Amino acid sequence: MRNQAKIELQKVSVTFKKQNQAIAAVQEVQLTIEAGEIYGIVGLSGAGKSTLIRTLNLLQRPTEGRVLIDGEDITDLKGAAIREVRKKVGMIFQHFNLISNRTIAQNLMFALKAANYPKEQREARVKEVLQLVDLEEKYHDYPNNLSGGQKQRVGIARAIINNPEILLCDEATSALDVETTEEILKLLAKINRELGITIVFITHELEVARRLFDRMAVMENGRIVEEGTTYELFANPKESVTKRLVGRYFDLAIPAELTASLSKGTLVELRYQGTNTLDPLISTISKKYPVSIGIIHGKIEYIKEQAIGILLVYMTGEPGAVQEAIHSMQEKVASLRIVKEES
């Protein structure tokens, strides 16, 4: 069971001064991240995500509040003490930040040298980590000869080469295409599973959240406004920003021209959760009531092996029968919304 706090943020705030004006980038954030989990922080641009994640290894010191790792307050550590703490924490960036005139092996050797890793063991460690990220054959290559996905794999190798306990990912897939993103997410899940590294990942991409995170927090205007398991936040978002983000992800908008052509019936949005998602509701209702039901659009997603489904259906029939059918549907789904009724 995951119940040990790896990272704790206690009312952390970060304020910047700009032209004699105080800018609150992070405001009184309280978070507990458990050992061995993949924790995500999601929000739109400017929400304060990047500033917040940098407080976890004190690349950005809080203006107020405390940062704890393994129960130790690291907020005021300096010099050699904070360098020791940072050895526990690897970081992956959006734009790779590799040294272009050094080979892949030399990039990784540099990270080992900076951490005073035993010199006689460095070559073996580089080969071991390159094998883990499936880049053994790129040992002598230079960054410019690699694809974006391969560069990010080197970035991951560099971040974990000194055996950190925590891995921070700052928009680590934003510069990658869809297929490459999928490969990187699988690699991070593998690293978490096999090495037990706690991963903290910030992103504005809900697809990344769905595929990777165990738990997540939603950030807006420097504050954490909602937190829970990834499934909970996708299935039952409470705050307006979470509803907007999830709504965009599950967007089933249909062209206005099609909506206009559906003028003699009722357009209904159904949302399913869990095992009910796969129940044959439409055929059951069609048999029970004298109504016709056409499926306009639909989507089922699986989050941590739990299903969420959304369906747009078009219903025609006598008004009374349609209302009875809708009422019966409402009892069988997580939520039902009338998108358009016969005028």
N, C-alpha and C positions, 0 to 999 in steps of 0.2 A: 504493500500500500504506500502511496505517496502522501506523506504527512509531515515531512521535515521541511522547514522553511530554508530554502537556499538563499533567496534574496528577499529583503524587506525594505520597502520605502515607507518612511514615517513622516507624513505631512511635508513631502518634498516640494519646494517651490524654487523656481529660477527666474530672476528678474534681470533684464538687461537695461542699461542706460543708453538712450539714443537721443541726441540733441536735447539734453536736459529733461528728457521724458522717460519715465519708467515703463518698460514693456514687460508684462507678465507672460513669459513663455510657458511656464509650468506652474500650476497653482494647487498646492496642498494635496499632492498625490499620495494616496495610501495603497500600497500593493504588497501582496505576499505571493512569491513565486516558489513553487515546490521543487525539491531536488528531483531531477530526472524528467521533468515535464517539458513540453514544447508550448511556450506561452506567447501569445501574439498581442500586439498593441496596434489597433486599427484606427484610422481616422483620415480625414481629408487633408490636403496640403495646408500647412500653417497651423495644424492642430497642436503642435508641440512634441510630436513623436520623437523626432531625431534628437532634440534637446534632452528629452527624458531618458532615452536609452544611453546617452553619453554620461548621465549621472551615475549609471550602474558601475562604471569603472573609474569614475571621477575625472574623465576627460572634461567634463563640465561639473564644476562643484556647485552644489545647491546653495542658493542664497539663504534658505531656511530649510529645516528638517534634517532627517538622519537617513543614512544608507547603511544597511547591515548585510553582510555576507556570512553565512553559516553562524549567525547570531552575533558576530563581531561588528561593532560600530567602526566603519572605516572612514567616516565623513571627514575627520580632521587629520587623517594620516598624511604624511609628506615624505619626500626623499626615498630612502631605501625601503621604508615600511610600505609605502603605496606601490613601489615597484614590485615588491613581493606579492602583494594582492593582485596586481595586474597580470602576474604570471598565471593566475587561475582563470583569467578571462581572455578569450580570443574574440576577434571582431572581423566581420565580413562587411565589405562596403559595396555600394551600388556600382562604382566605377573601377573596381578591381585594384587600382593603385599598385600595380607591379612595376618593378624597376626594368625599364625597357632595354637597357644595354647589358643586362645580366641574364644568363640562361635560367630556365625554370629551376634547375638544381641550385644555382647560385642564389636565386631569390629565397629559396627555402633555407639554404645554409645561412644566409644573412639573419633570418629570424632565429635560428638556433644559436648563432654566435652572440646575438644581442641578449639572449637569455642565459648565456654561459653554459650551454649544453655541452657535455663532455666531447672534446674534439674528435677523439677516436671513434665515437659512436654516431657522428653526424651523417656520414654517407649512408649508413645502414638505415638510419631514421628517415632520411629523405626518400629512399627507395620504398620503405615500408608505407609511408604516407601517400606517395604517388600511386602505389598499388591500390590503396584504399579508395582513392578517388578516380581510379581507372585511367591513369595517365603515365604508366611506367615508360612508355615509348617516347615521351616528351622530355625526358631527363635533360637532353642536351639542346633542346629547342629554345628559341627566344620568344617572348610574349607576342611580338608582332606576327609570328607565324601561327598563332592559335586563334580559334574562333572565340566568340564572346562566351559561350558556355564553357569552353576549355579554360579560358582565363579565370572564370569564376570558380572552377574546380581547383585551380592553383590557389586562388584566394582562400578557399576553404581549407586546402592542405596547409597553407601558411598559418591560418588561424588555429588549427588543431595540432600543429607539429610539436608544440611544447606541452602537450597533454593537459590542456585547460579543463576546468570543471564546468565552465560556463562559456557559451558561445553567443555573442550578440550579432544580430543580422540587421543591418540598416538598409532597408529597401533592396535586399540582395538579389532580387529577380527583376527589378523594374526595367533594367536595360536589356532584358533578354526576350526572345520570342516565345510563343506559347509552348512549343515542343521542348525547347531548351529549359524553360522554367519547370516543366514537368520533371525533367531529368534531375535538375538541381534539388527540387523538393524531395524526390525519392532518395537522393544522396543524403540530404540532411536528416530525413527520417531514419535512414540506415545508421548514420553516425549516432543519433540519439539512442537508437535501439541497441547497437552493439557496444558503444563506448559509455553509455549512460550520461552523456553530457547534457546539462540543462541548457535549453535553447530559448532565447528571447528574440523575437522576430517582429520588426515593425513594417507595416505595409499599408497601402490604401487599396490593395487588390483583394476583394472578397474571395476570389478563386483560390488564392494562396491560403487564406484563412481556412476555407472549407477543406482543403486537401491536407493541411499540415498541423493545425493547432489543436492542442488538447483543451486549453482554456484561452479566453481572450478578453481584452478590455477595449472599450471604445472611447476614444479621446476627442474632445472638442474644446476649442478655446483654452487649451492648457490644462483641462480637467479630465479626469476619468469620470464619464457619465454613466457607464454601464459595464458590468463585468459578469462573466459566467462561463459555463462550458460552451464550446463552439456550437454545439447543437442547440442549446437553449437560446443563444442569441440569434441564430438563424430562424428558429421555429417561433419564438415569442419575443421579438424585440420590443422593448418598453419605451425607450427614449426616441425623440423625433429623428435625431441624426442616425441612430441605428436603424430605424425604420426606413429612412431614405437609402442608406447603403444597401440594406438587404433587399429593399424594393427594386433598386437598380439591378441587383444581381439576378433576381427572379423576374425581371421585366418581361411581361407577356403582352406588351402593347400591340394592338392590331391597327392596321392602316385605317384612317378616317373613312376612306372610300368603302371599305368592307363594313365598318360599323354602320354607315348610312344605309347599306343594302339590307341590313338586318332590322327591318322596320316593323315587322309584324310579330315579333316575339320578345322574349326576355333574355338578355345576356347576363350570365351569372359566373362569378369567379369562385371556385371552390379551393380551399386549402386543406390538405391532409397532413397527418403526422403519424409516424410510427407504423405499426402493423396495418392500420386502417387504410394506408396509402394504396395498398394493392387489392382492396376489397372491390368486387364488381358492382359498385354503387349505381352507375349509369344504367346498366342493363336491368338491375333490380327495380329502379324507379320507373323505367319505361314499361315494364311488365305490370307494375302495380297501379299506375295512373294513366289515363288516356291523354298522354302528352308525347310529343316527339322531341328528342334530345339529340342535337348534333354537337360533336366535339370540334371546337374552333382552334384551340391551341392547348398544349399541355407540356409539363416538365416535371420530372422526378429527379431529385438529387439525393445522394447518400452522404451523410456527414457522420464520420465515426461509426459507420455501418447502420446508422439509423436514417430512415427515409423521411423526406419532406416532398410533398407533391402539390402542384398548382395546376388547375384545369379551368379553361374557359369553355363554357357550354352555352348553346343557343336553344332555348325552349319555346315551343309553340303548342297551342291548344286552347281550350276554353279557360278564361281567366281564373275561374275557381279551381280548376284542376291543376293549373300551373302553380297557383299559390299553395295548394296542398302538397304538391310534389316538392316545392322549394322548402316548405316547413319540414317535410320528412328528410330531405337532404341535410338540412341544418343540424339535425340531431346526430348525423353520422360523420360529420367533418369537423375539423378544428375551427374553421371559420367559413362564412359564406358572405359574399358581397354582391349586391345587384349592381351591375355595371351600366345596364341600359334596359329600360322597360318599354313595352309597346305604348306608343303615344296615342 
